[in-house]
Structures are given as C-alpha cells and as structure tokens.
C-alpha cells in the first residue's frame, strides 16, 4: 500500500482539529473544541469571535473557553437554525463556578438572539443555559417564536459546581414540549415545563453566541466558568447517540 507524505503528516498531527476533521459525523453544523482559539473545525466556516472577558484554560483534555461572568462571550453568527420548526441538538461540557448556581440569574451556554429587555426580542430565540427556569443553576432549554411566546423545559436539580459535566439539549422541530429533551452526563433527565408554549408567529432570526446573550445591545446572562467542546447538529440526537457523544464517540449522529 502506498501512503503519501501528506497523508502521513495529517495522520500524525496530534491536534484536536486534525482528529476532528478525520472523524466528523453527518449532520454536524459546527464544532468548537476551544483549544486556544474559536475555530469551527468542521470546515463549515462558523468560526467564532471572542468578545470581552473570554480566556482559555485547562479542560478535561486540551483547553476550554473560560468566561468572566460579566461581559465575555463568543460570537458565532448564523448556524442555519432560524425558526421553531427546525430540529437541532447542542452538546457541550460545562464547568460552572459555584457563584452562578445561586445568583438567581440565567447563564448562557449557547444562545440565539436576545431576550427580556434586550431588544430586539420580538423574534425567534433559543436559550440553552443554566438557570433559565424558576431557579438558578438548573439546566434548561427555551425555544420561542418570541421571548413572550416561548416554551421552557428544565431539570429541577442543580448542575455541580467546579466540576466538568456533559450537557445536551435536543429538539425535534415538532413545536411541542415533548420534542425538547435534556441530558446530563449522557443520561436523559426528567424535566419540568414553563412558558406559554409554541404560540405566536416566529420572525426568523439566526444569530448565535456562546457564553452570553451576545446580540443584545449589551451582553447579558454571561456564563462564569468553563465551556468546552460545543457541537451543534441539524437533527435531534436520540438517547443512544447522546450517550455515545458523552463517551467520546465523535461520529455518533442522527
């Protein structure tokens, strides 16, 4: 068998980026390993821009984004998910500080659009966060035609502080709470619901950020701690596929 020099060089590179490019699953939109940069290693061009208080620090493997809890976020732009009939999945590793688990605030992992008093909040929005429900520190997913007309599902127990946890959110595009699922460390969680449901008419919008609501006039709901290996898929992963992602099977997909 003849192996070219270029193939040997590629296979011998020990970087996360080279490994990821060799093992990308179908239906993946973006993957940010956060190994010293905000590059999307899928080659789809969703490279992020660091804004405010974002640094890099040690993760489970290699490095992770670390956010200062006030004004840091990573702007990643359009991901092709812009309305409530679009299925998607988000997976990531998070290491929140103890302070944000008890501060009565939402802390964004990955967010589409701006909410609350941060105009324009009258368009499609998605919030995958800690504390978007009735208490801080709970894993939650909110999807809405607007901030006023939205559905929230959340896990009524806290994510551990100062410890890496794998979290995932999936949505099947059905415009129902039953189509929204949350996972911690590869295990599907029982969830509670809030909100008015999938009512109202969504105006399309597709502007995403990691670590804060970064498309508001002023960034809000900033994460404090580490976020690593963020992946977005254009389909709803099932429980077996989420568990495989947790266990390091990078090719697990829907």
One Martini backbone bead per residue (centre of mass of N, CA, C, O) as a GRO file, in nm:
protein
  254
    1UNK     BB    1   0.097   0.036   0.022
    2UNK     BB    2   0.037   0.376  -0.056
    3UNK     BB    3   0.166   0.658   0.127
    4UNK     BB    4   0.149   0.973   0.164
    5UNK     BB    5   0.297   1.234   0.312
    6UNK     BB    6   0.037   1.395   0.372
    7UNK     BB    7  -0.103   1.165   0.525
    8UNK     BB    8   0.105   1.129   0.748
    9UNK     BB    9   0.091   1.415   0.857
   10UNK     BB   10  -0.209   1.418   0.930
   11UNK     BB   11  -0.206   1.156   1.117
   12UNK     BB   12   0.028   1.289   1.315
   13UNK     BB   13  -0.154   1.494   1.417
   14UNK     BB   14  -0.249   1.594   1.762
   15UNK     BB   15  -0.478   1.763   1.707
   16UNK     BB   16  -0.808   1.826   1.733
   17UNK     BB   17  -0.859   1.920   1.445
   18UNK     BB   18  -0.755   1.670   1.292
   19UNK     BB   19  -0.931   1.462   1.433
   20UNK     BB   20  -1.208   1.588   1.364
   21UNK     BB   21  -1.184   1.578   1.048
   22UNK     BB   22  -1.169   1.249   1.057
   23UNK     BB   23  -1.464   1.235   1.261
   24UNK     BB   24  -1.710   1.349   1.128
   25UNK     BB   25  -2.034   1.382   1.136
   26UNK     BB   26  -2.330   1.390   1.041
   27UNK     BB   27  -2.513   1.691   1.081
   28UNK     BB   28  -2.296   1.886   1.137
   29UNK     BB   29  -2.238   2.231   1.189
   30UNK     BB   30  -2.061   2.258   1.466
   31UNK     BB   31  -1.713   2.284   1.615
   32UNK     BB   32  -1.577   2.386   1.944
   33UNK     BB   33  -1.285   2.304   2.119
   34UNK     BB   34  -1.111   2.547   2.248
   35UNK     BB   35  -0.786   2.531   2.149
   36UNK     BB   36  -0.698   2.859   2.160
   37UNK     BB   37  -0.974   2.892   1.994
   38UNK     BB   38  -1.275   2.966   1.763
   39UNK     BB   39  -1.276   2.723   1.581
   40UNK     BB   40  -1.439   2.557   1.321
   41UNK     BB   41  -1.363   2.212   1.244
   42UNK     BB   42  -1.566   2.142   0.998
   43UNK     BB   43  -1.545   2.375   0.759
   44UNK     BB   44  -1.819   2.573   0.769
   45UNK     BB   45  -1.733   2.873   0.899
   46UNK     BB   46  -1.804   2.903   1.232
   47UNK     BB   47  -1.626   3.122   1.339
   48UNK     BB   48  -1.522   3.279   1.619
   49UNK     BB   49  -1.561   3.573   1.840
   50UNK     BB   50  -1.400   3.735   2.079
   51UNK     BB   51  -1.561   3.885   2.374
   52UNK     BB   52  -1.414   4.012   2.618
   53UNK     BB   53  -1.415   3.782   2.897
   54UNK     BB   54  -1.205   3.566   2.729
   55UNK     BB   55  -1.048   3.253   2.781
   56UNK     BB   56  -0.795   3.004   2.839
   57UNK     BB   57  -0.808   2.663   2.970
   58UNK     BB   58  -0.820   2.390   3.140
   59UNK     BB   59  -0.935   2.068   3.067
   60UNK     BB   60  -0.988   1.752   3.022
   61UNK     BB   61  -0.888   1.833   2.735
   62UNK     BB   62  -0.690   2.061   2.690
   63UNK     BB   63  -0.912   2.319   2.616
   64UNK     BB   64  -1.108   2.616   2.719
   65UNK     BB   65  -1.352   2.818   2.779
   66UNK     BB   66  -1.340   3.130   2.974
   67UNK     BB   67  -1.567   3.307   3.182
   68UNK     BB   68  -1.636   3.614   3.377
   69UNK     BB   69  -1.965   3.694   3.414
   70UNK     BB   70  -2.009   3.979   3.237
   71UNK     BB   71  -1.869   4.018   2.901
   72UNK     BB   72  -1.834   3.728   2.793
   73UNK     BB   73  -1.800   3.602   2.447
   74UNK     BB   74  -1.902   3.406   2.150
   75UNK     BB   75  -1.924   3.485   1.821
   76UNK     BB   76  -2.101   3.275   1.552
   77UNK     BB   77  -2.363   3.333   1.417
   78UNK     BB   78  -2.476   3.151   1.162
   79UNK     BB   79  -2.657   2.806   1.162
   80UNK     BB   80  -2.955   2.750   1.024
   81UNK     BB   81  -3.131   2.837   1.287
   82UNK     BB   82  -3.463   3.025   1.256
   83UNK     BB   83  -3.694   2.825   1.366
   84UNK     BB   84  -3.941   2.615   1.525
   85UNK     BB   85  -3.905   2.383   1.274
   86UNK     BB   86  -3.603   2.330   1.371
   87UNK     BB   87  -3.389   2.096   1.417
   88UNK     BB   88  -3.175   2.011   1.711
   89UNK     BB   89  -2.838   1.999   1.862
   90UNK     BB   90  -2.667   2.024   2.188
   91UNK     BB   91  -2.324   2.005   2.293
   92UNK     BB   92  -2.140   1.999   2.615
   93UNK     BB   93  -1.899   2.132   2.839
   94UNK     BB   94  -1.925   2.215   3.193
   95UNK     BB   95  -1.785   2.473   3.446
   96UNK     BB   96  -1.922   2.602   3.703
   97UNK     BB   97  -1.949   2.823   3.927
   98UNK     BB   98  -2.092   2.865   4.236
   99UNK     BB   99  -2.218   3.153   4.197
  100UNK     BB  100  -2.427   3.076   3.948
  101UNK     BB  101  -2.611   2.870   4.129
  102UNK     BB  102  -2.708   3.146   4.336
  103UNK     BB  103  -2.806   3.430   4.150
  104UNK     BB  104  -3.082   3.446   3.989
  105UNK     BB  105  -2.965   3.353   3.700
  106UNK     BB  106  -2.892   3.339   3.376
  107UNK     BB  107  -2.659   3.104   3.197
  108UNK     BB  108  -2.501   3.084   2.905
  109UNK     BB  109  -2.413   2.858   2.656
  110UNK     BB  110  -2.638   2.880   2.414
  111UNK     BB  111  -2.746   3.150   2.186
  112UNK     BB  112  -3.041   3.295   2.035
  113UNK     BB  113  -3.038   3.599   2.070
  114UNK     BB  114  -3.261   3.816   2.241
  115UNK     BB  115  -3.388   3.908   2.565
  116UNK     BB  116  -3.615   4.070   2.720
  117UNK     BB  117  -3.484   4.403   2.731
  118UNK     BB  118  -3.317   4.303   2.468
  119UNK     BB  119  -3.318   4.443   2.194
  120UNK     BB  120  -3.445   4.229   1.979
  121UNK     BB  121  -3.734   4.022   2.126
  122UNK     BB  122  -3.944   3.958   1.855
  123UNK     BB  123  -3.791   3.681   1.798
  124UNK     BB  124  -3.639   3.420   1.748
  125UNK     BB  125  -3.547   3.178   2.015
  126UNK     BB  126  -3.256   3.042   2.199
  127UNK     BB  127  -3.194   2.870   2.526
  128UNK     BB  128  -2.894   2.741   2.660
  129UNK     BB  129  -2.888   2.684   3.017
  130UNK     BB  130  -2.834   2.818   3.341
  131UNK     BB  131  -3.132   2.935   3.485
  132UNK     BB  132  -3.416   2.974   3.301
  133UNK     BB  133  -3.600   2.924   3.527
  134UNK     BB  134  -3.690   2.922   3.871
  135UNK     BB  135  -3.373   2.867   3.896
  136UNK     BB  136  -3.061   2.845   3.962
  137UNK     BB  137  -2.852   2.592   3.797
  138UNK     BB  138  -3.043   2.490   3.578
  139UNK     BB  139  -3.112   2.300   3.319
  140UNK     BB  140  -3.199   2.461   2.998
  141UNK     BB  141  -3.472   2.505   2.748
  142UNK     BB  142  -3.545   2.764   2.505
  143UNK     BB  143  -3.830   2.816   2.283
  144UNK     BB  144  -3.925   3.085   2.042
  145UNK     BB  145  -4.095   3.318   1.867
  146UNK     BB  146  -4.062   3.460   2.143
  147UNK     BB  147  -4.025   3.559   2.460
  148UNK     BB  148  -4.336   3.547   2.519
  149UNK     BB  149  -4.348   3.290   2.307
  150UNK     BB  150  -4.257   3.017   2.508
  151UNK     BB  151  -4.057   2.723   2.575
  152UNK     BB  152  -3.982   2.538   2.880
  153UNK     BB  153  -3.717   2.325   2.986
  154UNK     BB  154  -3.623   2.152   3.302
  155UNK     BB  155  -3.395   2.067   3.558
  156UNK     BB  156  -3.463   2.030   3.915
  157UNK     BB  157  -3.138   2.031   3.925
  158UNK     BB  158  -2.819   2.078   3.990
  159UNK     BB  159  -2.530   2.162   3.863
  160UNK     BB  160  -2.221   2.116   3.924
  161UNK     BB  161  -1.959   2.262   4.079
  162UNK     BB  162  -1.636   2.265   3.970
  163UNK     BB  163  -1.735   2.063   3.730
  164UNK     BB  164  -1.743   1.845   3.478
  165UNK     BB  165  -2.019   1.852   3.241
  166UNK     BB  166  -2.243   1.688   3.040
  167UNK     BB  167  -2.445   1.853   2.791
  168UNK     BB  168  -2.788   1.831   2.648
  169UNK     BB  169  -2.987   1.934   2.356
  170UNK     BB  170  -3.311   1.853   2.210
  171UNK     BB  171  -3.489   1.902   1.885
  172UNK     BB  172  -3.762   1.800   1.652
  173UNK     BB  173  -3.970   2.040   1.538
  174UNK     BB  174  -4.279   2.002   1.672
  175UNK     BB  175  -4.381   2.224   1.872
  176UNK     BB  176  -4.304   2.075   2.153
  177UNK     BB  177  -4.218   1.971   2.467
  178UNK     BB  178  -4.168   1.667   2.387
  179UNK     BB  179  -3.931   1.766   2.173
  180UNK     BB  180  -3.774   1.834   2.447
  181UNK     BB  181  -3.435   1.756   2.558
  182UNK     BB  182  -3.236   1.645   2.846
  183UNK     BB  183  -2.879   1.612   2.940
  184UNK     BB  184  -2.662   1.431   3.179
  185UNK     BB  185  -2.406   1.242   3.128
  186UNK     BB  186  -2.594   1.081   2.896
  187UNK     BB  187  -2.867   1.134   3.060
  188UNK     BB  188  -3.188   1.137   3.076
  189UNK     BB  189  -3.415   1.388   3.188
  190UNK     BB  190  -3.628   1.505   3.398
  191UNK     BB  191  -3.892   1.743   3.331
  192UNK     BB  192  -3.997   2.070   3.333
  193UNK     BB  193  -4.242   2.331   3.274
  194UNK     BB  194  -4.269   2.640   3.082
  195UNK     BB  195  -4.485   2.860   2.953
  196UNK     BB  196  -4.685   2.913   2.645
  197UNK     BB  197  -4.552   2.796   2.413
  198UNK     BB  198  -4.617   2.744   2.059
  199UNK     BB  199  -4.681   3.058   2.008
  200UNK     BB  200  -4.709   3.239   1.763
  201UNK     BB  201  -4.506   3.428   1.532
  202UNK     BB  202  -4.215   3.373   1.374
  203UNK     BB  203  -3.922   3.555   1.335
  204UNK     BB  204  -3.654   3.531   1.172
  205UNK     BB  205  -3.342   3.412   1.324
  206UNK     BB  206  -2.950   3.392   1.311
  207UNK     BB  207  -2.788   3.452   1.620
  208UNK     BB  208  -2.498   3.333   1.779
  209UNK     BB  209  -2.382   3.238   2.122
  210UNK     BB  210  -2.122   3.196   2.362
  211UNK     BB  211  -2.183   3.280   2.713
  212UNK     BB  212  -2.415   3.477   2.586
  213UNK     BB  213  -2.612   3.750   2.506
  214UNK     BB  214  -2.455   3.885   2.219
  215UNK     BB  215  -2.716   4.051   2.056
  216UNK     BB  216  -2.730   4.264   2.242
  217UNK     BB  217  -2.650   4.571   2.328
  218UNK     BB  218  -2.592   4.410   2.600
  219UNK     BB  219  -2.446   4.174   2.751
  220UNK     BB  220  -2.605   3.884   2.893
  221UNK     BB  221  -2.593   3.608   3.083
  222UNK     BB  222  -2.313   3.537   3.186
  223UNK     BB  223  -2.078   3.316   3.205
  224UNK     BB  224  -1.914   3.125   3.481
  225UNK     BB  225  -1.654   2.958   3.333
  226UNK     BB  226  -1.660   2.653   3.159
  227UNK     BB  227  -1.644   2.582   2.796
  228UNK     BB  228  -1.671   2.279   2.590
  229UNK     BB  229  -1.716   2.116   2.310
  230UNK     BB  230  -1.906   2.253   2.098
  231UNK     BB  231  -2.212   2.125   1.948
  232UNK     BB  232  -2.397   2.126   1.630
  233UNK     BB  233  -2.707   2.002   1.507
  234UNK     BB  234  -2.960   1.917   1.238
  235UNK     BB  235  -3.069   1.724   1.476
  236UNK     BB  236  -3.212   1.469   1.679
  237UNK     BB  237  -3.081   1.318   1.919
  238UNK     BB  238  -3.062   1.035   2.076
  239UNK     BB  239  -2.985   0.862   2.357
  240UNK     BB  240  -2.758   0.693   2.228
  241UNK     BB  241  -2.606   0.933   2.092
  242UNK     BB  242  -2.552   1.098   2.345
  243UNK     BB  243  -2.394   0.880   2.498
  244UNK     BB  244  -2.170   0.858   2.283
  245UNK     BB  245  -2.069   1.147   2.313
  246UNK     BB  246  -1.991   1.123   2.612
  247UNK     BB  247  -1.787   0.868   2.538
  248UNK     BB  248  -1.635   0.985   2.255
  249UNK     BB  249  -1.822   0.953   2.000
  250UNK     BB  250  -1.785   1.164   1.735
  251UNK     BB  251  -1.988   1.004   1.516
  252UNK     BB  252  -2.240   1.049   1.659
  253UNK     BB  253  -2.565   1.037   1.498
  254UNK     BB  254  -2.877   1.090   1.313
   0.00000   0.00000   0.00000
